[in-house]
Amino acid sequence: MPTFTALTTLAGKSAAARLGEAMERLDPPPVGVGVFEIEDGSGLWEVGGYFTAAPDPAALALLVAAFGANPFAVSELPETDWVAHVRRELAPVSAGRFFVYGSHDADKVPAGAVPLLIEAAMAFGTGHHGTTLGCLRMLDRLVGRGFVAGRVADIGCGTAVLALAAARVWRDAVVLAGDIDPVAVEVARANLAANGMTDRVTCIEAAGFEHGELAQAAPYDLVFANILKGPLVALAPDIVSRMRAGGYAILSGILNEQAADVAEVYARSGINEVERARIGDWTTLLLQKSA
């Protein structure tokens, strides 16, 4: 099936958001619309739509006139198996003792590494992003210091790579993973099956700790939350209340300039920063609950 893109730029967040909403009402309708700030100091925003049928040039021209946008650039993309393409492009990732790889790189797993088979799919967490990599490295450091977790929660688990890593290193741990996105839960379960770990990690569709199984398994020795600043701040009371005294939280999805704010929110709840690590634009925090 061919895919078409229609991209334009214009000044101002509000105007860009309104244009994005107007694009959703086009006929034929787009399958997706994105609105992004161009981070070059120009003040311009990019608005783009993806279509499975060629967009109507006259309708696009009317939008340009109505919103004062630049003319749309329309392109037809070649048919591509994007998952297969990503599999070819994603190299394996080493994070301390952990080795994240796709099935196409199964012959590259180093001797003695903790293998984590994660296929490219529609869920976050292949180990290549600075947030996931930061969490894996922080977990590696905890394990290296002799820490052993009996109960682990992975909140916003995506591919469940973090839950899988914890289950690999702590064979007797109770590990639960939850995500609000049903697609992510399906992907997570598929990854656990591919690793032969279905019976070791329970995957649940849930927002935060709202599901009964996640709440009842508390208190946790370790909580992962690799999401974003807003949800991390909102979840702080729930995360802290469900951790045991002396337990750890590994938090990421935090831009470097946001790290101090997130750490302060958790400190007010009695869980203090132990360590932080930066990878590119992203910070990972290791926090410990007061005994």
C-alpha positions in Angstrom: 0.0 0.0 0.0 1.5 3.4 -1.0 1.9 6.1 1.7 1.8 9.8 1.0 3.1 12.6 3.2 2.0 16.2 3.2 4.3 18.6 5.1 4.2 22.3 5.8 5.6 24.9 8.2 4.1 27.9 9.8 4.8 30.2 12.7 3.3 29.7 16.2 2.3 26.8 18.3 -1.4 27.7 18.5 -1.8 28.1 14.7 0.1 24.9 14.1 -2.2 23.0 16.5 -5.3 24.3 14.8 -3.9 23.4 11.4 -3.2 19.9 12.6 -6.8 19.6 13.8 -8.1 20.9 10.5 -6.0 18.3 8.6 -7.7 15.5 10.5 -11.0 16.6 8.8 -9.6 16.2 5.2 -11.2 13.8 2.7 -9.4 11.4 2.2 -8.5 11.5 5.9 -4.9 11.1 7.0 -4.0 8.1 9.1 -2.0 10.3 11.3 -1.1 13.9 11.9 1.9 15.3 13.7 2.7 18.8 15.0 6.3 19.5 15.9 8.4 22.6 16.8 11.5 23.0 14.6 14.2 23.4 17.2 16.4 25.9 15.3 15.3 29.1 17.0 13.1 30.1 14.0 9.8 29.9 15.8 8.4 27.7 13.0 6.4 24.6 13.5 6.1 21.6 11.2 2.7 20.1 10.5 2.5 16.8 8.6 0.0 14.2 7.7 0.3 10.6 6.5 -2.2 9.3 4.0 -2.9 6.0 2.2 -4.5 7.8 -0.7 -3.1 11.0 -2.3 -4.4 14.1 -0.5 -6.5 16.6 -2.4 -4.3 19.4 -3.6 -7.2 21.9 -3.6 -8.0 21.1 0.0 -4.4 21.5 1.0 -4.2 24.9 -0.8 -7.3 26.1 1.2 -5.5 25.1 4.4 -2.4 27.1 3.4 -4.5 30.1 2.7 -6.6 29.8 5.9 -3.7 29.4 8.3 -1.0 31.4 6.5 1.2 28.3 6.2 3.9 27.6 3.6 2.7 25.4 0.6 2.5 21.7 1.4 5.2 19.4 0.1 3.5 16.2 -0.9 5.5 13.0 -1.4 4.7 9.4 -2.2 6.8 7.0 -0.1 7.9 3.7 -1.5 6.4 0.6 -0.1 8.7 -0.6 2.7 8.5 -3.3 5.3 9.5 -0.9 8.1 9.9 -3.5 10.8 12.3 -5.5 8.6 14.1 -2.3 7.7 14.5 -1.3 11.4 15.7 -4.8 12.2 18.5 -4.4 9.7 19.4 -1.0 10.9 19.4 -1.6 14.7 22.7 -2.9 16.0 22.9 -4.9 19.2 23.3 -2.9 22.4 25.6 -3.7 25.3 24.6 -2.2 28.7 27.0 -3.6 31.3 26.2 -7.3 31.6 23.1 -6.9 29.4 23.1 -7.5 25.7 20.0 -6.4 23.8 19.6 -7.9 20.3 17.2 -8.9 17.6 16.8 -12.4 16.4 18.8 -11.5 13.3 21.8 -10.9 15.6 21.4 -14.1 17.7 24.9 -15.2 16.7 26.5 -12.1 18.2 25.5 -12.6 21.8 28.8 -12.5 23.8 29.7 -15.4 26.1 28.7 -14.6 29.7 26.3 -11.7 28.7 22.8 -11.6 30.0 20.8 -11.9 26.7 17.7 -9.8 26.1 16.0 -10.7 22.8 13.9 -7.7 21.8 12.4 -7.4 18.3 11.7 -4.1 16.6 8.0 -3.4 17.0 5.4 -0.8 17.8 6.4 -0.3 21.4 9.1 1.8 23.1 12.3 0.1 24.4 14.8 -1.6 22.2 17.8 -0.4 24.3 19.0 2.1 21.7 17.3 5.2 23.2 19.2 7.0 26.0 16.4 6.4 28.5 16.2 2.6 28.1 20.0 2.3 27.9 20.3 4.5 31.1 17.9 2.2 33.0 19.8 -0.9 32.0 23.1 0.6 33.0 21.7 1.6 36.3 20.3 -1.8 36.9 23.7 -3.3 36.0 25.3 -1.1 38.7 22.8 -2.1 41.3 23.4 -5.8 40.6 27.2 -5.2 40.7 26.8 -3.8 44.2 25.2 -7.0 45.4 21.6 -5.7 45.5 19.0 -8.4 45.2 15.3 -7.6 44.6 12.5 -9.9 45.6 9.7 -7.9 44.0 10.0 -5.7 40.9 7.5 -3.5 39.1 8.1 -2.0 35.6 5.6 0.8 35.1 5.1 1.9 31.5 7.0 -1.2 30.4 6.9 -0.8 26.6 8.7 -3.8 25.3 9.2 -5.1 28.9 13.0 -5.1 28.3 13.6 -3.8 31.9 11.3 -6.3 33.5 12.9 -9.0 31.4 16.4 -7.9 32.5 15.3 -8.0 36.2 13.9 -11.4 35.8 17.1 -12.6 34.2 19.4 -11.5 37.0 17.0 -12.4 39.9 15.6 -15.8 39.2 13.5 -15.9 42.3 12.0 -12.4 42.0 8.3 -11.7 41.5 8.3 -9.3 38.4 5.3 -7.4 37.2 5.1 -5.1 34.1 2.3 -2.8 33.2 1.6 -0.4 30.4 -1.5 1.7 29.5 -1.1 0.9 25.8 -2.6 -2.5 24.8 -0.2 -2.7 21.9 2.7 -2.4 24.2 1.3 -5.2 26.4 1.0 -7.4 23.4 4.6 -6.7 22.3 5.8 -7.2 25.9 4.2 -10.6 26.1 5.6 -11.6 22.7 9.1 -10.6 23.8 8.7 -12.6 27.0 7.6 -15.6 25.0 10.6 -15.2 22.6 12.9 -15.2 25.6 11.2 -18.2 27.2 10.2 -16.0 30.2 6.4 -16.0 30.0 6.2 -17.7 33.4 8.6 -15.2 35.0 7.0 -11.8 34.3 3.3 -10.9 34.5 2.3 -8.3 31.9 -0.8 -6.2 32.7 -2.6 -3.5 30.8 -2.8 -0.7 33.5 -2.2 2.9 34.2 0.3 3.2 36.9 -0.5 0.8 39.8 -4.3 0.9 39.2 -4.5 -2.8 38.4 -5.2 -5.0 41.4 -2.3 -7.3 40.7 0.2 -4.5 40.7 -1.2 -3.0 43.8 -1.4 -6.3 45.7 2.2 -7.3 45.0 3.6 -4.3 46.8 5.8 -3.4 48.6 8.5 -3.5 45.9 12.2 -3.7 46.3 12.7 -2.0 42.8 10.4 0.1 40.7 11.3 1.0 37.1 9.4 4.0 35.5 10.8 5.0 32.1 8.1 7.3 31.0 8.1 11.2 31.0 8.4 14.0 33.5 4.7 14.7 33.8 3.6 11.1 34.5 6.7 10.6 36.8 5.7 13.6 38.9 2.0 12.5 39.0 3.0 8.9 40.0 5.4 9.9 42.7 3.0 9.3 45.6 2.0 5.9 44.2 5.5 4.8 43.5 6.8 5.8 46.9 3.9 4.3 48.8 4.4 1.0 47.1 8.2 0.7 47.7 9.6 -1.0 50.8 11.9 1.0 53.1 15.4 0.9 51.6 14.1 0.0 48.1 15.2 1.6 44.9 13.5 3.3 42.0 15.1 3.8 38.5 13.4 6.6 36.7 14.0 7.9 33.2 12.3 9.6 30.3 13.6 12.8 31.9 15.3 15.5 29.9 18.5 16.7 31.5 17.1 20.1 32.4 14.1 18.3 34.1 16.1 16.0 36.4 16.5 18.4 39.3 12.7 19.0 39.4 11.8 15.3 39.3 14.4 14.5 42.0 13.0 17.2 44.2 9.4 15.9 43.9 10.5 12.5 45.0 12.8 13.8 47.8 9.7 15.5 49.3 8.1 12.1 49.6 11.1 10.5 51.3 12.9 8.9 48.4 16.3 10.5 47.8 18.7 10.6 44.8 21.6 8.2 45.0 23.0 8.6 41.5 22.2 10.1 38.1 23.5 9.3 34.6 23.2 11.3 31.4 23.1 9.9 28.0 22.7 12.5 25.3 19.7 14.7 26.2 18.3 12.2 28.8 18.9 11.6 32.5 18.3 8.4 34.4 17.8 8.7 38.2 18.5 6.1 40.9 16.6 6.9 44.0 16.3 5.1 47.4 13.5 5.2 49.9 14.5 6.2 53.4 14.7 3.3 55.8 
